[in-house]
Amino acid sequence: MEILFFYLVALVAVASALLVVTCKNPVNSALALVNTFFSLAVFYVMLEAPFMAAIQVMVYAGAIMVLIIFVIMLLNLGTATLKKVSHSAAGGAAVAALTLFVIGYFLNRSEPTGMTGDITSEVVAKVGHTELIGKALFVDFLLPFEITSILLLVAIIGAVVLAKREV
């Protein structure tokens, strides 16, 4: 029964991700992205990581999507943003198919290394998800975390500057 539920959620996630790319209206594309984020949160719940699922919903489906919708409204993107060029879609589909083939080839030909990390299920049960994630985020990966926040701030400032030029 779990495998059937997994396949159902995976189908919804892939369909939503395809809608993100294929929708002509940027707001509809953003709403499909929210659906994809919720599907990923369900995957986290299935992996027994409820804290990550909650963070996925609150941060990505909540805060980040509000910022994306805000930027879309600031830039005033309409439904006719660019002409659709058929050769670019075919080229993108060819690159995606080639990438999928290469990934499948390497996954089928590879062997598991047998290596295990420092964090096992016993450590997670003893310490807890939240403490391990917090320690990794704010001790081990502090610099990438701060760089990501600066990049988001620069993107928002850039959107505001671009919106002010047209007014």
WOWO-V892012 format. One record per backbone hydrogen bond with DSSP energy under -0.5 kcal/mol. CO is the residue of the C=O (numbers start at 1). NH is the residue of the N-H. If there is no record, write none. Layout:
BEGIN
CO:NH ; CO:NH
END
This chain:
BEGIN
1:5 ; 2:6 ; 3:7 ; 4:8 ; 5:9 ; 6:10 ; 7:11 ; 8:12 ; 9:13 ; 10:14 ; 11:15 ; 12:16 ; 13:17 ; 14:18 ; 15:19 ; 16:20 ; 17:21 ; 18:22 ; 19:23 ; 24:26 ; 25:29 ; 26:30 ; 27:31 ; 28:32 ; 29:33 ; 30:34 ; 31:35 ; 32:36 ; 33:37 ; 34:38 ; 35:39 ; 36:40 ; 37:41 ; 38:42 ; 39:43 ; 40:44 ; 41:45 ; 42:46 ; 43:47 ; 44:49 ; 45:48 ; 49:53 ; 50:54 ; 51:55 ; 52:56 ; 53:57 ; 54:58 ; 55:59 ; 55:60 ; 56:60 ; 56:61 ; 57:62 ; 58:63 ; 59:64 ; 60:65 ; 62:66 ; 63:67 ; 64:68 ; 65:69 ; 66:70 ; 67:71 ; 68:72 ; 69:73 ; 70:74 ; 71:75 ; 72:76 ; 72:77 ; 79:81 ; 83:85 ; 84:86 ; 85:89 ; 86:90 ; 87:91 ; 88:92 ; 89:93 ; 90:94 ; 91:95 ; 92:96 ; 93:97 ; 94:98 ; 95:99 ; 96:100 ; 97:101 ; 98:102 ; 99:103 ; 100:104 ; 101:105 ; 102:106 ; 103:107 ; 104:108 ; 105:109 ; 106:110 ; 118:120 ; 120:124 ; 121:125 ; 122:126 ; 123:127 ; 123:128 ; 124:128 ; 128:132 ; 129:133 ; 130:134 ; 131:135 ; 132:136 ; 133:137 ; 134:138 ; 135:139 ; 135:140 ; 136:141 ; 139:142 ; 141:145 ; 142:146 ; 143:147 ; 144:148 ; 145:149 ; 146:150 ; 147:151 ; 148:152 ; 149:153 ; 150:154 ; 151:155 ; 152:156 ; 153:157 ; 154:158 ; 155:159 ; 156:160 ; 157:161 ; 158:162 ; 159:163 ; 160:164 ; 161:165 ; 162:166 ; 163:167
END
